[in-house]
Each structure stands twice: as C-alpha cells, then as structure tokens.
Amino acid sequence: MSVSIEKTGTFSRKVIIEIPAAEISVFESSKLQDYTQKIKVDGFRAGKVPLSLVRKRYGKQIRSEVINDIMQDKFAGVLKENNLTPIEQPQVENMQEDDATGVTFSCVFEVSPEVELVDFKNIKLNRTLAKITEDEYTAQLTKLQHELGILEDLAEGTSAIDTDTLVIDFTGYIDGEPFENGSASDFELVLGSKSLIEGFEAGLIGAKQDDSLELALNFPEEYHVKELAGKPVLFKVDVKLVKRVQPAPVDAEFAKKLGIEDGDIAKIREKIEQGMLEHVAKVNLNNMRGKVLDELVASHPMELPERMLANYEKSIEEGQENPANNSEVELSPQEKARRTAILDLLRQKIASDYDLKLDPKKIQEKIMDVANMFGNQELIFKMYLENESLMNQIRTLVMDEAITELVLANADVVDNEVSFTEFEKSTGISS
C-alpha cells in the first residue's frame, strides 16, 4: 500500500492511498468463502454452493463491499499513525479502480489545531479563602440547633417574633373585592422567610393567637402576576396558632444528627467547622472554575478552522449551547463559538496529557445537586439519564472541575483570607 499526505492549507489535508490489486484479491477471496457459508441457493446444501456460482451472482457486490471495507480500514490506520483528527466526515475524491492495478483514492478534510499547553505556573489567579471566627462558629451552632429543634405551640397571649411559625387564615381584597388565589386557610407562615409580599410578615410580628389583623400593602411593581403588579391590597388575617422552635440541646442525640455516629459531643465543633469549610471549598471551586477557564482561553490564543467555527456557531444558534461554556462577559455568537471551540480543544488536550478521567461518583453527585434543588430526585435522575445533552453538560462540568483543581494546584495563586461571613457576602451564597 502506498500513502501520501499533502498539506493543502493551514488545516486542510489530502490523503492519497493506493491499494494494490493483490491485497484486494486476498480479502475478496476470503469474502467469497464467507458468502458460500451464508447464502442459500436452490439445489445446493448449505455451505456447498460452488465458488464459481457465488462469484457469478454476487461478485460485484462482494468486490464493492471489500473495497469499501479496505478503504475505511486503511484510511483509519493512516489517521491514527499520523495523529490526524478530522473535524468532520472526510470527502472521498478521485477514486480509480482497476482490476489489474488496484484502487487509488484520495480523502480531503480539515484537521483540529495542534494544541501546546502553557506551563500552568505562568497562570496568575486570585482566590478568596475563609477562616471561621468564634462568633461565626457560635452562630452556625445556634442555626443548627434551630434547624434540628422541635416546633411547639406557644401559650395563648404569647407574641410572635421573627422566625416563629404562624398558622393563619387570610383573604386579600383589591378595591374591596376578594381576588383570585388571594386567600388561604391553615397556611403555615415562617416569619422572616419572605414567602409572601413585602410587609406581610413584618405586619404579623407581635401577633398573638386568635388575633385578627388587617394589613394594607402594595404588590411589587415587578410582581409575577401582571394584573396585580403595583396594586394596593388589603389582607384580612386571622391568627390561629403561634409556634416556636425549641432549639435542640447540644447532647449526644444532637451530635448523631450531625453525623457523629458515636454521639461524642466533643467532636461537634470539628464537625461543624468541617462542614463550613467544605461549603467554602465547594463555592470556591465553582467560582474559580470560570476564572480558570477564562485564563486558559486567554493564555492559549489559536487559529481555528473556519468549518469548525461554523459548526459551533450553528450549534449555538440552534440552542445547543452547553452552559458550562458560559463566560462572565457578554459575548457575541461568533465569540461564543470561538471560546467554546478553544475550551473543547483544551479539555481534550489537558485530559489526555494529565490522564484526567470522569469520576462516575462526581457525576452522580452533580445530578443529585440538581435533584435537591427541585425536590424530586427520582424524576430528575431519570430525566438526566435519558437525555444525552443534559448528561454531556454534567460530564463537562465534572471535567472542568478536575481541570480547575489541576490548574489551581500548579498556578501562581494569591490567596486572600477573610471571615466566613465576609466570604458569604462576597459570593452571594449562604451555607
């Protein structure tokens, strides 16, 4: 077999392959033998059909199949041996077939750019870390005691305070008339939860069991029900019960609820602080992921094949964009296509050079995170497992986090340590 590779452009390649007739003949003879075992011809037992008859009836079909198989096999071998990666299906040109000399054909295609990774030590990044103060630990402990406490009815005459739960009946009136979906019975409202419009919960601070109140409020201008947006409203509220959480005592049972199997209360502080720091690490990884990807794109400028960019632009226009490729900066469709193409090339190169593998456990954890947001784990898991596009988003996210951890471990990172509270405010995410 003869092979020649021509570089017809920056990314354009032309592979010319000559397959000698003798090689084709060997495979053709083998294929003929296979056919004698498979086909059925009247008058002959299975496997006893003469080769001459098989060749007469199926010779052209067999030769066509053999040539097609050899062409695909030889071309795939050339690509592998020469480390060529076509960005789309190659086009076969100038195929010439001769019984005496064999087959000659050429394939034209564009290849992906060759990526040379920069030394990650030259990437500079800023990262915010958190330290936990005594007051912050105490606040987290109090919060957990409240979350794990017991909700109890308060005695009549006890005034409601922030975080209390009220069981109420209410009806809303606009222009003196009740409005659709503006009433509820036995509604459990946690004061301070911001479940209802502004002023509703604040108006019930100090309320007692069996109180009847009127709250003159206004719907927000940006209220989701357009017919109500900005309108004044009067709510008549009857308080049926006032409940308050009795904080869980710091004891062995409390320790076990925190995941300390032996109930040792001496381990509570370590457990709580560990949870707080794990939260910081998780938020940090998510925040740094975008910064790392931006720095990787910026530090790897490269020319890209027009066909590759066109394919990415088409995917974006068709709404097939992967959210993992989003940038904090607003980009045009062309800029998004370029960024996504470069990121995909970098992902492949980094994963290959550093032997990064997708962790099935982390993929499952990411789907679980989404499921917990929507509250229906079984349905969300099923939806993701049956949707390849959604699964690819998760796989990309998991790979990006592995790449982020790799880069952070090697880059020039400047850490700025702040309190846990300051960290929460800066990220806008609470634990």
Buried (B, 14 or more C-beta within 10 A) or exposed (E): EEBEEEEEEEBBBBBBBBBEBEBBBEBBBEBBEEBBEEBEBEEEEEEEBEEEBBBEBBBEEBBEBBBEEBBEEBBEEBBEEEEBBBBEEBEEEEEEBEEEEBBBBBBBBBBBBEBEEEEBEEBEBEBBEBEBEEEBBEEBBEEBBEEBBEEEEBEEEBEBEEEBBBBBBBBBBBEEEEBEEBBBEEBEBBBEEEEBBEBBBEBBEEBBBEBEBEBEBBBEEEBEEEEBEEBEBBBBBBBBBBBBBEBBEEEEEBBEEBEBEEBEBEBBEEBBBEBBBEBBEBBBBBBBBBBBBBBBBEBBEBEBBEBBBEBBBEBBEEEEBBEBBBBEEEBEEEEBBBBBBBBBBBBBBBBEEEEBEBEEEBBBEBBEEBBEEEEEEEEBBEBBEEEEEBBEBBBBBBBBBBBBBBBBEBBEBEEEEBBBBBBBEBBEEEB
